[in-house]
């Protein structure tokens, strides 16, 4: 009898808990608030990966150019060091100063180019977010949501209002469709 009473209480607790959870999950979809981890969407979606890969390919020549310039400067420096023995101190000083000015000028130009490449890289995420905006807006309408919060700023939320996986799925679907037809929601 005690065992039966205990079992009944456990079933009652489980049923009550299931009811509360299902009610909360139903309310989560209808309370007008959704949560998304945009960084995870950017990192894990095929579209985000493609943007970063294309950026890398576009800048591969820049990296190769940097390597070639560095190699050229190293060779010139080695040559200057070898010529030091055959040059007078004044001639070597002039040659070393000219090399130094050249290296400083090249470095300034390269640093500016690096700054521009870094700026373009920093613009990839905002570009991604802007491109997926129509998909997010469509999901908002589907869930009748009036607000989407960034997951990293939310202290706690129910998993049922996190739409990150849904966004990644839809972005991937739109991206794959775009690869096939060269037009998509991502390009509008």
MARBA-3410 file (N, C-alpha, C, O; in Angstrom, 1 decimal):
188
0.8,-1.2,0.0,0.0,0.0,0.0,0.9,1.3,0.0,0.6,2.2,-0.7 ~ 1.9,1.2,0.8,2.8,2.4,0.9,3.5,2.6,-0.5,3.6,3.7,-1.0 ~ 3.9,1.5,-1.1,4.6,1.5,-2.4,3.6,2.1,-3.5,4.0,2.9,-4.3 ~ 2.3,1.7,-3.4,1.3,2.1,-4.4,1.1,3.6,-4.2,1.0,4.4,-5.2 ~ 1.0,4.1,-3.0,0.8,5.5,-2.6,2.0,6.3,-3.1,1.8,7.4,-3.7
3.2,5.8,-2.9,4.4,6.5,-3.3,4.5,6.6,-4.9,4.8,7.6,-5.4 ~ 4.1,5.5,-5.6,4.1,5.4,-7.0,3.1,6.4,-7.6,3.4,7.1,-8.5 ~ 1.9,6.5,-6.9,0.9,7.4,-7.4,1.4,8.9,-7.2,1.2,9.7,-8.1 ~ 2.1,9.2,-6.1,2.6,10.5,-5.9,3.7,10.9,-7.0,3.7,12.0,-7.5 ~ 4.5,9.9,-7.4,5.5,10.1,-8.4,4.8,10.4,-9.7,5.2,11.3,-10.4
3.8,9.6,-10.1,3.1,9.8,-11.3,2.4,11.2,-11.3,2.4,11.9,-12.3 ~ 1.9,11.6,-10.2,1.2,12.9,-10.1,2.2,14.0,-10.3,1.9,15.0,-11.0 ~ 3.4,13.9,-9.7,4.5,14.9,-9.9,4.9,14.9,-11.3,5.1,16.0,-11.9 ~ 5.1,13.8,-11.9,5.6,13.8,-13.3,4.5,14.4,-14.2,4.9,15.2,-15.1 ~ 3.3,14.0,-14.0,2.2,14.6,-14.8,2.1,16.1,-14.6,1.9,16.9,-15.6
2.2,16.5,-13.4,2.1,18.0,-13.1,3.3,18.7,-13.8,3.1,19.8,-14.4 ~ 4.5,18.1,-13.7,5.6,18.7,-14.3,5.5,18.8,-15.8,5.8,19.8,-16.4 ~ 5.0,17.7,-16.4,4.8,17.7,-17.8,3.8,18.7,-18.3,4.0,19.4,-19.3 ~ 2.7,18.9,-17.5,1.7,19.9,-17.8,2.3,21.3,-17.7,2.1,22.1,-18.6 ~ 3.1,21.6,-16.7,3.7,22.9,-16.5,4.7,23.2,-17.6,4.7,24.3,-18.2
5.5,22.2,-18.0,6.5,22.4,-19.1,5.8,22.6,-20.4,6.2,23.4,-21.2 ~ 4.7,21.8,-20.7,4.0,21.9,-22.0,3.3,23.3,-22.0,3.3,23.9,-23.1 ~ 2.8,23.7,-20.9,2.1,25.0,-20.9,3.2,26.1,-21.1,2.9,27.0,-21.9 ~ 4.3,26.0,-20.5,5.4,27.0,-20.6,5.9,27.0,-22.1,6.2,28.0,-22.7 ~ 6.0,25.8,-22.7,6.5,25.7,-24.1,5.4,26.3,-25.0,5.8,27.0,-26.0
4.2,26.1,-24.7,3.1,26.7,-25.6,3.1,28.2,-25.4,3.0,28.9,-26.4 ~ 3.3,28.7,-24.2,3.3,30.1,-24.0,4.6,30.7,-24.6,4.5,31.9,-25.1 ~ 5.7,30.0,-24.6,6.9,30.5,-25.2,6.7,30.9,-26.6,7.2,31.9,-27.1 ~ 6.0,30.1,-27.4,5.8,30.4,-28.8,4.8,31.5,-29.0,4.9,32.1,-30.0 ~ 4.0,31.8,-28.0,2.9,32.8,-28.2,3.2,34.0,-27.4,2.3,34.9,-27.4
4.3,34.2,-26.7,4.5,35.3,-25.9,5.1,36.5,-26.6,5.3,37.6,-26.1 ~ 5.5,36.3,-27.9,6.0,37.3,-28.7,7.5,37.6,-28.6,8.0,38.6,-29.1 ~ 8.2,36.7,-27.8,9.6,36.9,-27.6,10.3,35.7,-28.1,10.0,34.5,-27.8 ~ 11.4,35.9,-28.9,12.2,34.8,-29.4,13.7,35.2,-29.1,14.0,36.3,-28.8 ~ 14.5,34.2,-29.1,15.9,34.3,-28.8,16.7,33.7,-29.9,16.4,32.7,-30.4
17.8,34.4,-30.2,18.7,33.9,-31.3,20.2,34.1,-30.9,20.5,35.1,-30.3 ~ 21.0,33.2,-31.3,22.5,33.3,-31.1,23.0,33.6,-32.5,23.4,32.7,-33.2 ~ 23.1,34.9,-32.8,23.5,35.3,-34.2,24.9,34.9,-34.5,25.3,34.5,-35.6 ~ 25.8,34.9,-33.5,27.2,34.4,-33.7,27.2,33.0,-34.1,28.0,32.6,-35.0 ~ 26.5,32.1,-33.5,26.4,30.7,-33.8,25.8,30.6,-35.2,26.3,29.7,-36.0
24.8,31.3,-35.5,24.2,31.3,-36.9,25.3,31.6,-37.9,25.4,31.0,-39.0 ~ 26.1,32.7,-37.7,27.1,33.1,-38.6,28.2,32.0,-38.7,28.7,31.7,-39.8 ~ 28.6,31.4,-37.6,29.7,30.5,-37.6,29.3,29.1,-38.2,30.1,28.5,-38.8 ~ 28.0,28.7,-37.9,27.7,27.3,-38.3,26.9,27.2,-39.6,26.8,26.1,-40.2 ~ 26.3,28.3,-40.1,25.5,28.2,-41.3,26.5,28.1,-42.6,27.6,28.6,-42.6
26.0,27.4,-43.6,26.7,27.3,-44.8,27.0,28.6,-45.5,28.1,28.9,-46.0 ~ 26.0,29.5,-45.4,26.2,30.9,-45.9,27.3,31.6,-45.2,28.1,32.3,-45.9 ~ 27.3,31.6,-43.9,28.4,32.3,-43.1,29.7,31.7,-43.4,30.7,32.4,-43.6 ~ 29.8,30.4,-43.5,31.1,29.7,-43.9,31.5,30.1,-45.3,32.7,30.3,-45.5 ~ 30.6,30.2,-46.2,30.9,30.6,-47.6,31.4,32.0,-47.6,32.4,32.3,-48.3
30.8,32.9,-46.9,31.3,34.3,-46.8,32.7,34.3,-46.4,33.6,35.0,-47.0 ~ 33.0,33.6,-45.3,34.4,33.6,-44.8,35.4,33.0,-45.7,36.5,33.4,-45.9 ~ 35.0,31.9,-46.4,35.8,31.2,-47.3,36.1,32.1,-48.5,37.3,32.1,-48.9 ~ 35.1,32.7,-49.1,35.3,33.6,-50.2,36.2,34.8,-49.8,37.1,35.2,-50.6 ~ 36.1,35.3,-48.6,37.0,36.3,-48.2,38.4,35.9,-48.1,39.3,36.6,-48.6
38.6,34.6,-47.6,40.0,34.1,-47.6,40.5,33.9,-49.0,41.7,34.2,-49.2 ~ 39.7,33.4,-49.9,40.2,33.2,-51.3,40.5,34.6,-51.9,41.5,34.7,-52.7 ~ 39.7,35.6,-51.7,39.9,36.9,-52.3,41.2,37.5,-51.7,41.9,38.3,-52.5 ~ 41.6,37.2,-50.5,42.7,37.8,-49.9,43.9,36.9,-49.9,45.0,37.2,-49.3 ~ 43.8,35.8,-50.6,45.0,34.8,-50.7,46.1,35.5,-51.4,47.3,35.4,-51.1
45.8,36.3,-52.5,46.8,36.9,-53.3,47.5,38.0,-52.4,48.7,38.3,-52.6 ~ 46.7,38.7,-51.5,47.3,39.7,-50.6,48.3,39.0,-49.7,49.4,39.6,-49.5 ~ 48.0,37.9,-49.2,48.9,37.2,-48.3,50.2,36.7,-49.1,51.3,36.8,-48.6 ~ 50.0,36.2,-50.3,51.1,35.8,-51.1,52.0,37.0,-51.5,53.2,36.9,-51.5 ~ 51.3,38.1,-51.7,52.1,39.4,-52.0,52.9,39.8,-50.8,54.1,40.2,-51.0
52.3,39.7,-49.6,53.1,40.0,-48.4,54.3,39.1,-48.2,55.4,39.6,-47.9 ~ 54.1,37.8,-48.5,55.2,36.9,-48.4,56.3,37.2,-49.4,57.5,37.2,-49.0 ~ 55.9,37.6,-50.6,56.9,37.9,-51.6,57.7,39.2,-51.3,58.9,39.2,-51.4 ~ 57.0,40.2,-50.7,57.7,41.4,-50.3,58.6,41.1,-49.2,59.7,41.6,-49.2 ~ 58.2,40.4,-48.2,59.0,40.0,-47.1,60.3,39.3,-47.5,61.4,39.6,-47.1
60.1,38.3,-48.4,61.2,37.6,-48.9,62.2,38.5,-49.7,63.4,38.3,-49.5 ~ 61.6,39.4,-50.5,62.5,40.3,-51.2,63.3,41.2,-50.3,64.5,41.4,-50.5 ~ 62.7,41.7,-49.3,63.4,42.5,-48.3,64.4,41.7,-47.5,65.5,42.3,-47.3 ~ 64.1,40.5,-47.2,65.1,39.7,-46.5,66.4,39.4,-47.4,67.5,39.5,-47.0 ~ 66.1,39.1,-48.7,67.2,38.9,-49.6,68.0,40.2,-49.8,69.3,40.1,-49.9
67.4,41.3,-49.9,68.1,42.6,-50.0,68.9,42.9,-48.8,70.0,43.4,-48.9 ~ 68.4,42.6,-47.6,69.1,42.8,-46.4,70.3,41.9,-46.3,71.4,42.3,-45.9 ~ 70.2,40.6,-46.7,71.3,39.7,-46.7,72.4,40.2,-47.7,73.6,40.1,-47.4 ~ 72.0,40.6,-48.9,72.9,41.1,-49.9,73.7,42.4,-49.3,74.9,42.5,-49.5 ~ 72.9,43.2,-48.6,73.5,44.4,-48.0,74.5,44.0,-47.0,75.6,44.6,-46.9
74.2,43.1,-46.2,75.1,42.6,-45.1,76.3,42.0,-45.7,77.4,42.2,-45.2 ~ 76.2,41.2,-46.8,77.4,40.7,-47.5,78.2,41.7,-48.1,79.5,41.6,-48.1 ~ 77.6,42.8,-48.6,78.4,43.9,-49.3,79.1,44.8,-48.3,79.9,45.6,-48.6 ~ 78.7,44.7,-47.0,79.3,45.5,-46.0,80.8,45.4,-46.0,81.5,46.4,-45.8 ~ 81.3,44.2,-46.2,82.8,44.0,-46.1,83.5,44.8,-47.3,84.6,45.2,-47.1
82.8,44.9,-48.4,83.5,45.5,-49.6,83.1,47.0,-49.7,83.7,47.7,-50.5 ~ 82.2,47.5,-48.9,81.9,49.0,-48.9,82.6,49.7,-47.8,82.9,49.2,-46.8 ~ 82.8,51.0,-48.1,83.4,51.9,-47.1,82.3,52.1,-46.0,81.1,52.0,-46.3 ~ 82.6,52.5,-44.8,81.6,52.8,-43.8,80.6,53.8,-44.3,79.4,53.7,-44.0 ~ 81.0,54.9,-45.0,80.1,55.9,-45.5,79.1,55.3,-46.6,77.9,55.6,-46.5
79.7,54.5,-47.5,78.8,53.9,-48.5,77.8,52.9,-47.9,76.7,52.9,-48.3 ~ 78.3,52.1,-46.9,77.4,51.2,-46.3,76.3,51.9,-45.5,75.2,51.5,-45.5 ~ 76.7,53.0,-44.8,75.8,53.8,-44.1,74.7,54.3,-45.0,73.5,54.3,-44.6 ~ 75.1,54.9,-46.2,74.1,55.4,-47.1,73.2,54.3,-47.6,72.0,54.4,-47.7 ~ 73.8,53.1,-48.0,73.0,52.0,-48.5,72.0,51.5,-47.4,70.9,51.1,-47.7
72.5,51.4,-46.1,71.7,50.9,-45.0,70.5,51.9,-44.8,69.4,51.5,-44.5 ~ 70.8,53.2,-44.9,69.8,54.2,-44.6,68.7,54.1,-45.8,67.5,54.2,-45.5 ~ 69.2,54.0,-47.0,68.3,53.8,-48.1,67.4,52.6,-48.0,66.2,52.6,-48.2 ~ 68.0,51.5,-47.6,67.3,50.3,-47.4,66.2,50.5,-46.2,65.1,50.0,-46.4 ~ 66.6,51.1,-45.2,65.8,51.4,-44.0,64.6,52.2,-44.5,63.4,51.9,-44.1
64.8,53.3,-45.2,63.7,54.2,-45.7,62.8,53.4,-46.6,61.5,53.5,-46.5 ~ 63.3,52.5,-47.5,62.5,51.7,-48.4,61.6,50.7,-47.5,60.4,50.6,-47.8 ~ 62.3,50.1,-46.6,61.5,49.1,-45.7,60.4,49.8,-44.9,59.3,49.3,-44.8 ~ 60.7,51.0,-44.4,59.7,51.8,-43.6,58.5,52.2,-44.5,57.4,52.1,-44.1 ~ 58.8,52.6,-45.7,57.8,53.0,-46.7,56.9,51.8,-47.1,55.7,51.9,-47.1
57.6,50.7,-47.4,56.8,49.5,-47.7,56.0,49.1,-46.5,54.8,48.7,-46.7 ~ 56.5,49.1,-45.4,55.8,48.7,-44.2,54.5,49.6,-44.0,53.5,49.1,-43.6 ~ 54.7,50.9,-44.2,53.5,51.8,-44.0,52.4,51.5,-45.0,51.2,51.5,-44.6 ~ 52.8,51.2,-46.2,51.8,50.8,-47.3,51.2,49.5,-46.9,49.9,49.4,-47.0 ~ 51.9,48.5,-46.5,51.4,47.2,-46.1,50.5,47.3,-44.9,49.4,46.6,-44.9
50.9,48.1,-43.9,50.0,48.2,-42.8,48.7,48.9,-43.1,47.6,48.5,-42.6 ~ 48.7,49.8,-44.0,47.4,50.4,-44.5,46.5,49.4,-45.2,45.3,49.3,-45.0 ~ 47.2,48.6,-46.1,46.4,47.5,-46.7,45.9,46.5,-45.8,44.8,46.0,-45.9 ~ 46.7,46.2,-44.8,46.3,45.2,-43.7,45.1,45.8,-43.0,44.1,45.1,-42.7 ~ 45.1,47.1,-42.7,44.0,47.7,-42.0,42.7,47.7,-42.8,41.6,47.4,-42.3
42.9,47.9,-44.2,41.7,47.8,-45.0,41.1,46.4,-45.1,39.9,46.2,-45.1 ~ 42.0,45.4,-45.2,41.6,44.0,-45.3,40.9,43.6,-44.0,39.9,43.0,-44.0 ~ 41.5,44.1,-42.8,40.8,43.8,-41.5,39.5,44.5,-41.4,38.5,43.9,-40.9 ~ 39.4,45.7,-41.9,38.1,46.4,-41.9,37.0,45.6,-42.7,35.9,45.4,-42.3 ~ 37.4,45.1,-43.9,36.5,44.3,-44.7,36.1,43.0,-44.0,35.0,42.6,-44.0
37.1,42.4,-43.3,36.8,41.2,-42.5,35.8,41.5,-41.4,34.9,40.7,-41.2 ~ 36.0,42.6,-40.7,35.0,43.0,-39.6,33.6,43.3,-40.2,32.7,43.2,-39.4 ~ 33.5,43.6,-41.4,32.2,43.9,-42.0,31.5,42.7,-42.5,30.3,42.8,-42.9 ~ 32.1,41.5,-42.4,31.5,40.3,-42.9,30.3,39.9,-42.0,29.2,39.6,-42.6 ~ 30.4,40.0,-40.7,29.3,39.7,-39.8,28.1,40.6,-40.1,27.0,40.1,-40.3
28.3,41.9,-40.0,27.1,42.8,-40.3,26.5,42.5,-41.7,25.3,42.6,-41.8 ~ 27.3,42.2,-42.7,26.8,41.8,-44.0,25.9,40.6,-43.9,24.9,40.5,-44.5 ~ 26.4,39.6,-43.2,25.7,38.3,-43.0,24.4,38.6,-42.3,23.3,38.2,-42.8 ~ 24.4,39.4,-41.2,23.1,39.7,-40.5,22.2,40.4,-41.4,21.0,40.2,-41.4 ~ 22.7,41.4,-42.2,21.8,42.1,-43.1,21.2,41.2,-44.2,20.0,41.3,-44.5
22.0,40.3,-44.7,21.5,39.4,-45.7,20.4,38.4,-45.2,19.5,38.0,-45.9 ~ 20.6,38.0,-43.9,19.6,37.0,-43.4,18.4,37.7,-42.8,17.5,37.0,-42.3 ~ 18.4,39.0,-42.7,17.3,39.7,-42.1,15.9,39.3,-42.7,15.0,39.1,-41.8 ~ 15.7,39.1,-44.0,14.4,38.6,-44.5,13.9,37.3,-43.9,12.8,37.1,-43.6 ~ 14.9,36.4,-43.7,14.6,35.1,-43.1,14.2,35.2,-41.7,13.2,34.6,-41.2
14.9,36.1,-40.9,14.5,36.3,-39.5,13.2,36.9,-39.4,12.4,36.6,-38.6 ~ 12.9,37.9,-40.3,11.6,38.6,-40.2,10.4,37.6,-40.5,9.4,37.7,-39.9 ~ 10.7,36.7,-41.5,9.7,35.7,-41.8,9.4,34.8,-40.6,8.3,34.4,-40.3 ~ 10.5,34.4,-39.9,10.3,33.5,-38.7,9.6,34.3,-37.7,8.7,33.7,-37.0 ~ 9.9,35.6,-37.5,9.2,36.4,-36.5,7.7,36.4,-36.8,6.9,36.2,-35.9
7.3,36.5,-38.1,5.9,36.5,-38.4,5.3,35.1,-38.1,4.1,35.0,-37.6 ~ 6.0,34.1,-38.5,5.5,32.7,-38.2,5.2,32.5,-36.7,4.2,31.8,-36.4 ~ 6.1,33.0,-35.9,5.9,32.8,-34.4,5.1,34.0,-33.8,4.9,34.0,-32.6 ~ 4.6,34.9,-34.6,3.9,36.0,-34.1,4.6,36.8,-33.0,4.1,37.2,-32.0 ~ 5.9,36.9,-33.3,6.8,37.5,-32.3,6.9,39.0,-32.5,6.9,39.5,-33.7
7.1,39.7,-31.5,7.3,41.2,-31.6,8.7,41.6,-31.3,9.1,42.8,-31.5 ~ 9.5,40.7,-30.8,10.9,41.0,-30.4,11.7,39.7,-30.5,11.3,38.6,-30.1 ~ 13.0,39.9,-30.9,14.0,38.9,-30.9,15.2,39.4,-30.1,15.7,40.5,-30.4 ~ 15.6,38.7,-29.1,16.7,39.0,-28.2,17.9,38.2,-28.6,17.8,37.1,-28.9 ~ 19.1,38.9,-28.5,20.4,38.2,-28.7,20.6,37.3,-27.5,20.5,37.7,-26.4
20.8,36.0,-27.7,20.9,35.0,-26.7,22.0,35.4,-25.6,21.8,35.1,-24.4 ~ 23.1,36.0,-26.1,24.2,36.4,-25.2,23.8,37.5,-24.2,24.5,37.7,-23.2 ~ 22.7,38.2,-24.4,22.3,39.2,-23.5,21.1,38.7,-22.6,20.7,39.5,-21.7 ~ 20.6,37.5,-22.8,19.5,37.0,-22.1,20.1,36.1,-20.9,21.0,35.3,-21.1 ~ 19.6,36.4,-19.7,20.1,35.6,-18.6,19.6,34.2,-18.6,20.4,33.3,-18.3
18.4,34.0,-18.9,17.8,32.7,-18.9,16.6,32.7,-19.8,15.8,33.7,-19.9 ~ 16.4,31.6,-20.6,15.2,31.5,-21.4,14.9,30.1,-21.6,15.7,29.2,-21.4 ~ 13.6,29.8,-22.0,13.2,28.5,-22.4,13.8,28.1,-23.7,13.9,29.0,-24.6 ~ 14.2,26.9,-23.9,14.8,26.4,-25.1,13.8,26.6,-26.3,14.2,26.7,-27.4 ~ 12.6,26.5,-26.0,11.5,26.6,-27.0,11.5,27.9,-27.7,10.9,28.0,-28.8
12.0,29.0,-27.2,12.0,30.3,-27.8,13.3,30.6,-28.6,13.4,31.7,-29.2 ~ 14.2,29.7,-28.5,15.5,29.9,-29.2,15.4,29.4,-30.6,15.1,28.2,-30.9 ~ 15.5,30.3,-31.6,15.2,30.0,-33.0,16.5,29.9,-33.8,16.5,29.9,-35.0 ~ 17.7,29.8,-33.1,19.0,29.8,-33.8,19.1,28.7,-34.8,19.4,28.9,-35.9 ~ 18.7,27.5,-34.3,18.8,26.3,-35.2,17.9,26.4,-36.4,18.2,26.1,-37.5
16.7,27.0,-36.2,15.7,27.2,-37.3,16.3,28.2,-38.3,16.2,28.0,-39.5 ~ 16.9,29.3,-37.8,17.5,30.3,-38.7,18.6,29.6,-39.5,18.7,29.8,-40.7 ~ 19.5,28.9,-38.8,20.6,28.2,-39.5,20.0,27.3,-40.6,20.5,27.3,-41.8 ~ 19.0,26.5,-40.3,18.4,25.6,-41.2,17.8,26.4,-42.4,18.0,26.0,-43.6 ~ 17.1,27.5,-42.2,16.5,28.3,-43.3,17.6,29.0,-44.1,17.5,29.1,-45.3
18.6,29.5,-43.4,19.7,30.2,-44.1,20.4,29.2,-45.0,20.7,29.5,-46.2 ~ 20.7,28.0,-44.5,21.3,26.9,-45.3,20.5,26.6,-46.5,21.0,26.4,-47.6 ~ 19.2,26.4,-46.3,18.3,26.1,-47.3,18.3,27.2,-48.4,18.3,26.9,-49.6 ~ 18.2,28.4,-48.0,18.2,29.5,-49.0,19.6,29.6,-49.7,19.6,29.9,-50.9 ~ 20.6,29.3,-49.0,22.0,29.4,-49.6,22.1,28.3,-50.6,22.6,28.5,-51.7
21.7,27.1,-50.3,21.8,26.0,-51.2,20.9,26.2,-52.4,21.3,25.9,-53.6 ~ 19.7,26.8,-52.2,18.8,27.1,-53.4,19.5,28.2,-54.2,19.4,28.2,-55.4 ~ 20.2,29.2,-53.6,20.9,30.2,-54.3,22.0,29.7,-55.1,22.3,30.1,-56.3 ~ 22.7,28.7,-54.6,23.8,28.1,-55.4,23.3,27.4,-56.6,23.9,27.4,-57.6 ~ 22.1,26.9,-56.5,21.5,26.2,-57.7,20.9,27.1,-58.7,20.9,26.9,-59.9
20.2,28.2,-58.2,19.5,29.1,-59.1,20.1,30.5,-59.2,19.7,31.3,-60.0 ~ 21.2,30.8,-58.4,21.9,32.1,-58.5,20.9,33.2,-58.0,21.3,34.4,-58.3 ~ 19.9,33.0,-57.3,19.0,34.0,-56.8,18.4,33.4,-55.5,18.0,32.2,-55.5 ~ 18.2,34.2,-54.5,17.6,33.7,-53.2,17.2,34.9,-52.4,17.3,36.0,-52.7 ~ 16.6,34.4,-51.2,16.2,35.4,-50.2,17.4,36.1,-49.7,17.3,37.3,-49.3
18.6,35.5,-49.7,19.8,36.1,-49.2,20.3,37.3,-50.0,21.1,38.1,-49.5 ~ 19.9,37.3,-51.3,20.4,38.3,-52.2,19.4,39.5,-52.4,19.8,40.5,-53.0 ~ 18.2,39.3,-51.9,17.2,40.4,-52.0,17.5,41.6,-51.1,16.7,42.5,-51.1
END
